[in-house]
Amino acid sequence: MSLWQQLLRLLGYHKTTDRFTFEADASLIHSLQGLAKQQRRPEHEVAAELLSFAIAQRDAAEQNLQRWEQLSPREQQVAALICLGYTNRQIAARLTISPETVKTHARNLLLKFGLGSREELRFALAGWDFSAWDR
């Protein structure tokens, strides 16, 4: 089953005709109606935009996970410590490697993620739990 099919099933999609129909709980419908009214836009337009945004976010998270899995264990350690706010010198001391080696690992993992800075890495992995590396 594709990601799209799974999402549709989770949203309560029922194929009754060639049109999509969904079931949603009352609080979700009420929130959608309120948002559409606030933005002075049709409900179906707001719903489509929100669904599109959610799918894009899910795709980005899936890509980040795939990229993470392609990192070496040392690159994962460096990435986690960067996301926890450690400096190169602090990372080097924790991992007993040189600051230059940390820079090399950081540069390589940023390339693998297609990012240009440590801040972009922190943003891309903002929802991840790196507490296990902070011990």
C-alpha positions as CSV (number, residue, x, y, z in Angstrom):
1,M,0.0,0.0,0.0
2,S,1.4,3.4,-1.0
3,L,2.0,6.3,1.4
4,W,-0.9,8.1,-0.3
5,Q,-3.3,5.2,0.1
6,Q,-2.3,4.8,3.8
7,L,-2.9,8.5,4.3
8,L,-6.3,8.3,2.6
9,R,-7.3,5.3,4.7
10,L,-6.2,7.1,7.9
11,L,-8.3,10.1,6.9
12,G,-11.4,7.9,6.5
13,Y,-11.5,7.8,2.7
14,H,-14.3,5.7,1.3
15,K,-14.4,5.1,-2.5
16,T,-18.1,5.2,-3.3
17,T,-17.8,6.8,-6.7
18,D,-15.0,8.4,-8.7
19,R,-15.0,11.2,-6.1
20,F,-13.2,11.3,-2.8
21,T,-15.2,11.4,0.3
22,F,-13.8,11.6,3.9
23,E,-15.1,11.2,7.4
24,A,-13.7,13.5,10.0
25,D,-14.6,14.0,13.7
26,A,-16.6,17.1,14.6
27,S,-13.7,19.0,16.2
28,L,-11.6,18.7,13.1
29,I,-14.5,19.9,10.9
30,H,-15.1,22.7,13.3
31,S,-11.4,23.8,13.2
32,L,-11.4,23.6,9.5
33,Q,-14.5,25.7,9.2
34,G,-13.2,28.3,11.6
35,L,-9.9,28.5,9.7
36,A,-11.6,28.9,6.4
37,K,-13.9,31.6,7.8
38,Q,-10.9,33.4,9.3
39,Q,-9.1,33.4,6.0
40,R,-12.2,34.1,4.0
41,R,-11.6,31.1,1.8
42,P,-13.7,28.1,0.8
43,E,-13.3,25.1,3.2
44,H,-12.3,22.7,0.4
45,E,-9.5,25.0,-0.6
46,V,-8.1,25.3,3.0
47,A,-8.5,21.5,3.5
48,A,-6.6,20.8,0.2
49,E,-3.8,23.2,1.2
50,L,-3.5,21.7,4.7
51,L,-3.4,18.2,3.2
52,S,-0.8,19.2,0.7
53,F,1.4,20.8,3.4
54,A,1.1,17.6,5.6
55,I,2.1,15.4,2.7
56,A,5.1,17.6,1.9
57,Q,6.2,17.6,5.6
58,R,5.9,13.8,5.7
59,D,7.9,13.4,2.5
60,A,10.6,15.7,3.9
61,A,10.7,13.7,7.2
62,E,11.0,10.5,5.2
63,Q,13.9,11.9,3.1
64,N,15.7,13.1,6.2
65,L,15.4,9.6,7.8
66,Q,16.8,8.0,4.6
67,R,19.7,10.4,4.6
68,W,20.3,9.8,8.3
69,E,20.5,6.1,7.7
70,Q,23.2,6.7,5.0
71,L,25.4,8.5,7.5
72,S,28.3,6.6,9.1
73,P,27.9,6.0,12.9
74,R,30.5,8.8,13.6
75,E,28.6,11.2,11.3
76,Q,25.4,10.4,13.2
77,Q,27.2,11.2,16.5
78,V,28.5,14.5,15.1
79,A,25.0,15.4,13.7
80,A,23.3,14.6,17.0
81,L,25.8,16.7,18.9
82,I,25.4,19.6,16.5
83,C,21.6,19.4,16.9
84,L,22.1,19.5,20.6
85,G,24.1,22.8,20.2
86,Y,27.6,21.5,20.9
87,T,30.5,23.4,19.3
88,N,33.2,21.7,17.2
89,R,35.6,21.8,20.1
90,Q,33.0,20.3,22.5
91,I,32.2,17.6,20.0
92,A,35.9,16.8,19.5
93,A,36.4,16.5,23.3
94,R,33.4,14.2,23.7
95,L,34.3,11.9,20.9
96,T,38.1,12.2,21.5
97,I,38.8,13.3,17.9
98,S,40.4,16.5,16.6
99,P,38.3,19.6,15.9
100,E,39.4,19.3,12.2
101,T,38.0,15.8,12.1
102,V,34.7,17.2,13.5
103,K,34.7,19.8,10.7
104,T,35.2,17.1,8.1
105,H,32.4,15.0,9.4
106,A,30.1,18.0,9.7
107,R,30.9,19.1,6.1
108,N,30.3,15.5,4.8
109,L,27.0,15.1,6.6
110,L,25.8,18.6,5.5
111,L,26.5,17.5,1.9
112,K,24.6,14.3,2.4
113,F,21.6,16.3,3.6
114,G,22.0,18.9,0.9
115,L,22.3,21.6,3.5
116,G,24.5,24.7,3.8
117,S,24.9,25.2,7.6
118,R,24.6,23.7,11.0
119,E,21.5,25.9,11.6
120,E,19.8,24.3,8.6
121,L,20.6,20.9,10.0
122,R,19.1,21.8,13.4
123,F,16.0,23.1,11.6
124,A,15.7,20.0,9.4
125,L,16.0,17.6,12.4
126,A,14.2,19.9,14.9
127,G,11.6,17.3,16.0
128,W,14.1,14.5,16.6
129,D,15.1,13.3,20.0
130,F,18.9,13.3,20.5
131,S,18.8,13.1,24.2
132,A,20.6,9.7,24.1
133,W,23.7,11.4,22.7
134,D,23.7,14.0,25.5
135,R,24.7,11.6,28.3
